[in-house]
Amino acid sequence: MGLELLLEVIHGGSMDHWHERNEKALASLFGSPQGRYPKPAQEKVTLRAPEMAPDSGVPFAAYIHPSNPPSGPYSGLSFVMFPVPEQPCLIGMVVGTQGLVPDEAVLGRPGHARKMQAICNWLNGKFGAGSQVAWAKQDPTRVDLNVPKEVRQKWPAFQSVFERYGQVLYALFHPNSQQSTTEQAVKAFLDVMFAERGYTPLANCSSDADAIQAKWFEYLMPTVRRGEVSSLLNRRRYVIIQGPPGTGKTRMACEIVATDYAGFGQSIQFHPNTTYENFVGGLNPVSSGGELGFRFAPKPGFLMEAAAKALGQPDRRFLLHIDEINRADLGKVLGEAIYLLEAEPESKRQIELPYDFGEPFHHTLFLPENLHILGTMNSADRSIAIVDIAVRRRFGFVDLWPSMKVVEELGCETTLKAFQELLSIFVEHASEDAFPLVPGHSYFLEPAEERAAETLSVNLAPLLEEYLAQGYVSGFAESIRSFLQWLRVL
């Protein structure tokens, strides 16, 4: 039976025998062989589904915390359904109007909000077909914020719901006529809710639950492939790959140069002492026969040299790869050359140079259309320059996240366990600022079980200790320290 009764309630379009139908639907979720969750999990929720006429209030059914009274306002988080005549129910997650208790720890943990946002992003991307079918609040505890007007206007049938409960709703899905889509959404919401209560799906449903989690997890830490970056370069010309340390940003960039550009490219690295003269061009000392032994002469920088090479072979794409692009002060390094970084300018762009740099540019620099630029940027390096808005507008940004699949393929049992544990800590506890610091998969790629403990201690532990020393993970420092203690006893 499973979710069949619950889906019938959601898609029934009627409030006839509302409480009775919801009571049967809730009971059908528990116990093998047909339920989804173990029987004891039923004790973690109580049904609230009052019988009421559609014109006497806002009808609903909710799976609430059992500590609440049998009637009246309730508190804590709950799964909720709002019925309207002749349409599927609006479903989602809500904070009771009486406050966060007893779920204040769950609702205030970054991981809960992060999961709900990922689920809603997945539902929009997979089932929206260009329309918004799901929405999630950035912070569920902000019960002073209503569902945005733009969302409320898209779902006019539920205006009474928004007027009454808009401030306490924090994740929503607007079903269409396809029950199979609703089933996916319901499973995602309920699996997270019961996991917060300490219960996972039964063994016969675990593969289905894992598959659904994998789908929305892709929206939490999306997988980016080399071909996707190369295609973006074709469209945008200027792209930056950003992400945590150890995710393979530099490796991907070098593979793109070697494979997608057939080696027609160049890799350079920025650092705090990189200057306009190094990158664009300027005066540099050259040896001379005079008494001083040298003189100053114009010398092209990396950008001008790359532009000249691209100009020399206009039928081939040339890629300038800039590693650690944000380690330099980009505003100063680019100078007026930032004007040239426009993927599709309305007219040809060029800048005047203060010196004659010889062929092919002399006093005027422009970037040929076959010149592409790919930067890589470590999101964990907080001591370096922030990429300003003017630069961000000119580059397409791609996030490269740690990959569980890579660790499964190239690591061992111990490194996989370490990766899963550390990833769980960051997903659950890291703030938005700290989340991009999650160590990448390259720290976990030791295939030999007998060397796994040493590899993790030598490579991963120092990074985490630096995070602690710099205060980057202060919000969940004890969880990181506990993980480090576990590494030491391997």
N, C-alpha and C positions, 0 to 999 in steps of 0.2 A: 504493500500500500504506500509506504513512504510519504512523499509530499503530495500525493494525489488529492487528499481531502483539503489540504491547505491551499493548493492551487485552485481547487474548485471554489473555495471561499473567496480568494482574491479575484477570480475571473467570473464569479457568479453574477455580478451586477444586481444583487438583491440583498436585502437585510432580513428576509424571512428566516425565523428561527436562528437569529444571529449568534446568540450565546451558545446555543446547543451545537451548531455547526462548528464554531470555533473550538469548543471544548473537545469535540471528537477529532478535529484536525490536529490540535496540540497533542492529544494523547497518542495519535498515530506516529508521532516523530520518535518515540522512544521504544527501546527494546528490540532484540533480534527476533525473527529474521527480517522483518519488514521495516522496522524503524531505522532512523539514521544515527541516533545518539543512544548511549547506554541508559538503561532504566534509571539509575540514580541521578542522572542529569535532570530528570523531570522535577526533582525537588528544588532545583535552582531557579525555577521560574513559576510564576503564578499568572493565570489568565485574568485579564480585565477586559470584558466585552459586554458592556451594558446594553440592554435592549432599549432602543429609543427611536422615536419617529424622526425621519430625516429633517423635519422642520422644527424640531425641539432642541437642537444643539448640533454638535459635530460628532457623528457616530465614529467609533473606533474600536479596534481590538488590539491589545498589547500584551506582550509577554514581559511581565515586570518582575522586579526583585521580590522574593517571598517575604522579606521583612516588612513589606508595606501592609497597611490595613486592608481588609476585604473590600472596602468601598471608599469613595472620596478621592481627593488628590493624592498622587503618589510621587516618589522620588527615585533617583537612580536612573540608569540607562535601561532602555527596553527596545525590543523589536515591535513595530507598530504597523497597522493597516488602517487606512481611511477609505471607507466605501462611498461610492456615489452611484445613483441609479444608472443602469444600462452601460456601465463602464467598469473596467478592472479597478481594483483598489490602488491607491497610492501607498507604497510600502517604503519602509526605511527604519532609521534609528532616531530615538528621541530621548531627551533628558526630561524626567518628570517635572511637572510644574512646581513641586515642593523642594527641588534642589538636587544637588549632586550625590549626597549621601544616600546609600552606602557605597557608591561607585566612584567617589571622588578621586581615588588613586588611579583607577582605570581611565576615567575621562580626562584626567590631567596628564596622563603619560603620553608623550609624543607618538609612541607606536600605534596607539589606538586610532588617533586622528589620521596618521600616515596610512594605515591600512584602509580606512574608509575612503580616503581620497583616491588611493590606488584602485579600489573596487569600482568607484564611480567613474574614474577615468577609463577603466577597462570597459565598463558597460556602455559608455558613450562611444568609445572607439570601435567596439565590436558590434554593437547593436543599434547605435544611433542613426546610422545611414545619413550623416550630415546634420542631424538634429540632436539637441540635448535631451537625453532621457534620464540622466542622473545628475545629482549635485551633492557636494559634501562641503561642510564648513571647515575652515582652516583650524579652528580651535573649538571643540564641542563645549567647552566650559563657558564660552562667551554667550551666555543666555540673554545678553543685552542686545544682540545683533539678530535681525530678522533675516529670513530667506531673501536674497537679493530680488529687487523689483524685476530685473530682467528674467529671472527664473519664474517668478510668480505669474508674469504675463504670458509665458509660454504654456502654462498649465492652468487655464482659466477655470476648469471644472472644480478645482480645489481651492478656490479663493477663500471659502469659509474656514478651511483647514489652516491656511496661512494666517488669516486674521486672528484665529484663536491660539494656534500653537506655533506660529512662524518663528518665534524666538528660541524655542527649545528643540526644534528639528535640526539635526546635524548631518544626516545622510539620507538621501531620497532616491527612489527609482520610480519612474512613471511607465508602467507596463503598456505594451501595445497588445494586439490581439494574439500574439504568439505565446502560448503557455510555456514553451520550451525556453524562451528567453527569460521569462519570469522565474522559472525554476532555477536557472543559473544564478540570478540575482539573489533569490531567497536563500539558496545554499551558501553563497558567499557571506551574506550578512549573518545568518544564523551560525555558521561555522566559527566566525570570529567571536560572536557573542558568547557561545558556549565555551570556546577556548578561554575567554576571559573568566569564565566560571570554573575552569579547570577540567573541562571535558572535550575530548576530540571524537569525531565520528567513529562508529563501529568498524570493525576490521573489514567487513564486506563492503563498506562505503569509503574506506580510507584511500583507495586509488582514485576514486572520483573526486574526493575532497582535495587530494594532492594535485590533481590535474587542474581543478578550478583555482586553487591557490597559485599554482604556477602561472596561470593566465593573467591574474591581476597583479602578481608579483612582477611580471614583465613591465608593468606600468609604474612600478615603484623603482625598479632599477633596470631600465630598458637595455636590451642587447643591441649594440650597434655593430654592423659588419663593415668590413673594408669597402665592399662595393657601394654601400650606402654613402660613405664619406666621399668616395671618388665621384659618385653621381652628383652629390651636392657641390663638389668643386667645379664640375662642369657647368652647373647652373649659376653658382654664386661667385666662383673664382677665388674668393677669400674665405677661408674656413679656419676655425680654431677647435681643436679637440681638448676638452677639459675633463678632469676627473681626479679621483683619489690616487695616491701613489700606488704603483704596482699593478695598474690595470692594462698596461701594454700600449700606452699612448704613443710613445716614441717608436716602439716596434711596428705598430700599425702604420705610422707615417713613413717609416723607412720602407716598409713593404709596398706602400702605395707608389713611392718614387721608383722602386725597382721593378714593380710589376705593371701597375696601371699606366705609368709614364715611361716604361721601358728604359729606366735608368736616366732619362733626360730630365735631370733635376740636380738639386744641391741641398745639403743639410748644413745648417749653421746653428749655433747656440747663443742665446742672449744671456747676459749677466749684468750685474749692477753697473759695471763700467762701460757697457756698450753705449756708443755715442752716435749722434747724427752723422758725424764724419765716417764712422765705421760702416754704418748701414746705408746711408744715401750717398755720401761722397763729401770730400773736403780736402784741405791742404795737408799734405804729409811730407815729412823730410825725405829727400833723396840725396844720394851722394853726388858730389860735384868735385871739380878739379881745383876749386878756389882754396883760399887759406882756411876758411871755416870748415871745409870738408863736406858740407851738405847745403842744400837749399830746399825751399818748400815748393811743391808742385801739386796741382790738382790730381787726386786719385779717386777713381770710382769706388763706391762702397758695394756691399753685397747686393743691395736692391738694384743698383744701376748695372752691375755685372750680370745679374740674372735677366734683367730686361734686355740687355744686349744679346745674350745667348738666345733668348726667345725670339728676338727680332731677326736673328740670323737664320733661324729655321722656322718660318711662319706656319709651316704645315704640321708642326709637332707641338704638343703641349709641354711646357716647361714648368716644373714644380719647385718652388723655393720653400723648403721645410725649415721652419724656425722653431727649434726646441726651446722649452722654457721661455716662451715668448713674453710672459709677464714678469720675468726677473729684471727686465730693464724698464726704465721710465718711458713708456711708449709715446707719450705726448712729446717728449723731448727728442727721442730717437727718430720719430717720423717727421717732426716739424711740419712744414707746409706740404710734404709729400703725402700726408693723410688725404689731401684733396684728390689724389689720383686713385684712391681705393674705392672705386665705385664700379660695381659689377656690370651695370648697364647704364652708362651715362647717356644723357640726351644728346650730348655733343662731345667731341674729342677733348679730353682733359690733359693739360700739360702745365708744368711749372717752369719758371725761369731759374736758372742756376747762376750762382755768383761767379763761377769760373768756367773756363772752357775745358771740358773733360775729354775733348777729342771725339773721334768716331765711336758710336754713331749718333751721339746726342748733342755734343758740343755744349751750348748754353741752355738747352731745352730738354727736360726729361718728361717722358710719357711712358705708360706701361702698355705693351702690346697685349692684344686680347688673348693670346695663347700663353700668357704668363699667369700662373696660379700661385697662391700663397697658402700654405698650411702651417698653422701654429699649433703647438702643444702646450698645455698649461696644467700645472699641478695644483689642484684645489686645496691641498693641505698646507701649502707654503704660505703662511700668514705674514711673513716678514717682508714681503715684496710688494711692488706697486700694484695698486688696484687698476684693473682695466676700466678706463672711463667710458662714459656713454657714447662719446663721439666715435671711439674705436669699435665699441660693441655694435653700433649701427652698421658698420661697414663689413663686419665678419658674420658668417653664419656659425653659430655655436652648436657643438655636438657634445653630449655628455657620454663618457665612457665609464661604465660601472663594473664592479667585480662580477665575475661569472662563475656560478656554481658548476656549470657544465664543464668548464675548463679544469676545475679542481677535481671533479669526478673522473675526468679522463686522464689527467696527468699527475695527480697527487696519490696519496695512499690513505688508508683508513684513518690514521691519526691526524693527518693534515686536513682531511675532509671534515672530521669531527671538530677540529679547532676552527676551521673556517665557518662552519654552521653555527657554532656557539658564539663566535665573535660577531658574526653578521646579525644574529638574533639580538645581541646586546645593543648594537647600533640602531637596528630597526626599532626596537622597543623604547630606547631611552635617549637617543641622541636628539638634540635640538636641530632646527633647520640649519643653523650655522655649522654644527658639528657633524651632521650626517654625511656631508661630502668627504669627511676624513676617514671613512671606513677603509681599512687597508685592502688593497687589491689582491686578485688571485695569485699574482706572481710570488707572494710571500708563502704560498701553500703548495707549491708544485714539486715537493720532494717525493719522488716515486718509491724510494727505499724506506720501508718501515723502520729499519734499524737506525736510520739517520734523521728521521723526522723530528725527534725531540731536539737534537742539536741545531737543525736548520731553523726551527721555530724560535729557539732561544737566541740564536745569533742574528737572525734577520728581523723577525717580527717583534720580539720583546723590546729591543732598543727603540723602535718607532713608538710603541705604546708608552714606554717610559718617558719619551720626549713629549708626547701628548700630555701626559700627566704633569710633567715639569713646567710646561708652557701654559697649563690651565685650559687647554683646548677641550678637554672632556670633563670639566669640573662638575657638570650636572649629573654625571654617572660614573664618577671616579672610582667608587667602591666596587662597582661591577667590573671595571677594567682591572683593578688590583686583584680581585678574586680570580679573574681569568689568568693573570700573570702568575699567581700562586699555583694554579693548576698546571701551567706550562712547566714550572720548576720541578714538579713531581713526576713528570712523564718519564 
